Amino acid sequence: MTNNIQKQIFAEQRQHSSTRLNAIKAVESHLGGRTLVTFFTSFDHPVEIESRDCDMLQSVLQHIDLTNGLAVMIDSPGGDGLAAERIVNTCRTYSGTRDYWAIVPGRAKSAASIMCMGASKIMMAAPSELGPIDPQIIRREGNTWR
């Protein structure tokens, strides 16, 4: 039994797809049939929400069943505000007559907060955070990101 627990812990640490799929199914079961899509960017690396993310999300939404609505789980330090606005419009378009919901398990900062504000419902845990919406430009100067 201990060996199975160790395998599960290692799978979770390595973020194996089976771990994510089980967690996604567990969350979906509480959403009244809505389809859950996750949107995460790194707080540790210089990655931000950008226009290409909208294109990627649209390609995902085109191929899934959203009959019962859409919920987007967001965890991100933010990025381009215009890209966030495009993502909001895409989520609204593909959710059809059903509004989309935003779920924030951790932090949704800056442009990620904008994505949440475009939803008809925001679901958060007690330690979850939104904002501030703080438009900034991240650029590389030599070997340093500023």
C-alpha positions as CSV (number, residue, x, y, z in Angstrom):
1,M,0.0,0.0,0.0
2,T,2.9,2.4,0.8
3,N,4.3,1.8,-2.6
4,N,1.0,2.9,-4.3
5,I,0.9,6.1,-2.2
6,Q,4.5,6.8,-3.2
7,K,3.6,6.3,-6.9
8,Q,0.7,8.6,-6.6
9,I,2.8,11.3,-4.9
10,F,5.5,11.0,-7.6
11,A,2.8,11.2,-10.3
12,E,1.4,14.4,-8.7
13,Q,4.8,15.9,-8.4
14,R,5.6,15.2,-12.1
15,Q,2.1,16.4,-13.0
16,H,1.3,13.3,-15.0
17,S,-1.8,13.6,-17.2
18,S,-3.6,10.9,-15.2
19,T,-3.4,13.1,-12.1
20,R,-4.7,16.2,-13.9
21,L,-7.5,14.3,-15.6
22,N,-8.7,12.8,-12.3
23,A,-8.6,16.3,-10.7
24,I,-10.4,17.9,-13.7
25,K,-13.2,15.2,-13.6
26,A,-13.6,15.8,-9.8
27,V,-14.0,19.5,-10.3
28,E,-16.4,19.0,-13.3
29,S,-18.6,16.9,-11.2
30,H,-19.4,19.9,-9.0
31,L,-20.1,22.3,-12.0
32,G,-23.4,21.0,-13.1
33,G,-22.2,19.4,-16.3
34,R,-20.1,22.4,-17.4
35,T,-16.9,21.5,-19.3
36,L,-13.7,22.6,-17.4
37,V,-10.8,24.0,-19.3
38,T,-7.6,24.9,-17.5
39,F,-5.4,28.0,-18.2
40,F,-2.2,28.2,-16.3
41,T,1.0,30.2,-16.9
42,S,4.1,30.3,-14.7
43,F,4.8,32.4,-11.7
44,D,8.4,31.2,-11.8
45,H,9.4,31.9,-15.4
46,P,8.9,34.9,-17.6
47,V,5.8,33.6,-19.3
48,E,2.7,35.8,-19.8
49,I,-0.7,35.8,-21.3
50,E,-0.3,36.8,-24.9
51,S,-2.3,36.9,-28.1
52,R,-1.3,33.4,-29.2
53,D,-3.0,32.0,-26.1
54,C,-6.3,33.2,-27.5
55,D,-5.7,31.3,-30.7
56,M,-4.7,28.2,-28.7
57,L,-7.8,28.4,-26.5
58,Q,-10.0,28.9,-29.5
59,S,-8.6,25.7,-31.2
60,V,-9.4,23.8,-28.0
61,L,-12.9,25.2,-27.6
62,Q,-13.7,24.3,-31.2
63,H,-13.3,20.6,-30.5
64,I,-15.0,20.1,-27.2
65,D,-18.7,19.8,-26.2
66,L,-19.8,23.0,-24.5
67,T,-23.5,22.1,-24.5
68,N,-23.8,22.5,-20.7
69,G,-21.5,25.5,-20.5
70,L,-17.9,26.4,-19.9
71,A,-15.8,26.9,-16.8
72,V,-12.2,28.2,-17.1
73,M,-9.8,27.5,-14.3
74,I,-7.2,30.3,-14.3
75,D,-3.9,30.6,-12.5
76,S,-1.6,33.2,-13.9
77,P,0.5,36.3,-13.0
78,G,-1.1,38.0,-16.0
79,G,0.3,39.5,-19.2
80,D,-1.2,41.4,-22.1
81,G,-4.5,43.1,-21.3
82,L,-5.6,43.1,-24.9
83,A,-4.9,39.3,-25.1
84,A,-7.0,38.8,-22.0
85,E,-9.9,40.8,-23.6
86,R,-9.7,38.5,-26.7
87,I,-9.8,35.5,-24.5
88,V,-12.9,36.8,-22.7
89,N,-14.6,37.4,-26.1
90,T,-13.6,33.9,-27.2
91,C,-15.0,32.3,-24.0
92,R,-18.2,34.2,-24.3
93,T,-18.6,33.2,-28.0
94,Y,-18.0,29.5,-27.5
95,S,-20.1,29.2,-24.4
96,G,-23.0,30.3,-26.5
97,T,-26.2,31.0,-24.6
98,R,-24.5,29.8,-21.4
99,D,-22.2,32.2,-19.7
100,Y,-18.7,31.1,-18.8
101,W,-17.5,30.8,-15.3
102,A,-14.0,31.5,-14.0
103,I,-12.4,29.3,-11.3
104,V,-9.4,30.6,-9.4
105,P,-7.7,28.0,-7.3
106,G,-4.7,30.2,-6.5
107,R,-3.8,33.5,-8.1
108,A,-5.2,35.4,-11.1
109,K,-3.2,38.6,-11.3
110,S,-3.3,41.5,-13.8
111,A,-4.6,40.3,-17.2
112,A,-5.7,37.0,-15.6
113,S,-8.0,39.1,-13.4
114,I,-9.4,40.7,-16.5
115,M,-10.2,37.2,-17.8
116,C,-12.1,36.5,-14.5
117,M,-13.9,39.8,-14.6
118,G,-15.3,38.9,-18.1
119,A,-17.0,35.8,-16.6
120,S,-20.5,35.7,-15.3
121,K,-19.4,33.9,-12.2
122,I,-16.1,33.8,-10.3
123,M,-15.4,30.8,-8.0
124,M,-12.5,31.2,-5.5
125,A,-11.2,29.4,-2.5
126,A,-10.5,31.2,0.7
127,P,-6.7,31.7,-0.1
128,S,-7.3,32.6,-3.8
129,E,-6.3,36.0,-5.1
130,L,-7.4,38.4,-7.8
131,G,-5.6,41.6,-9.0
132,P,-4.1,44.0,-9.0
133,I,-4.5,44.9,-12.6
134,D,-1.1,46.4,-13.2
135,P,-0.2,46.9,-16.9
136,Q,3.5,46.3,-17.4
137,I,5.8,45.4,-20.1
138,I,8.3,42.6,-19.4
139,R,11.5,42.8,-21.5
140,R,14.9,41.2,-21.5
141,E,17.9,43.3,-20.8
142,G,21.0,41.1,-21.3
143,N,20.4,38.0,-19.2
144,T,17.8,39.7,-16.9
145,W,14.1,40.0,-17.3
146,R,12.7,43.4,-16.2
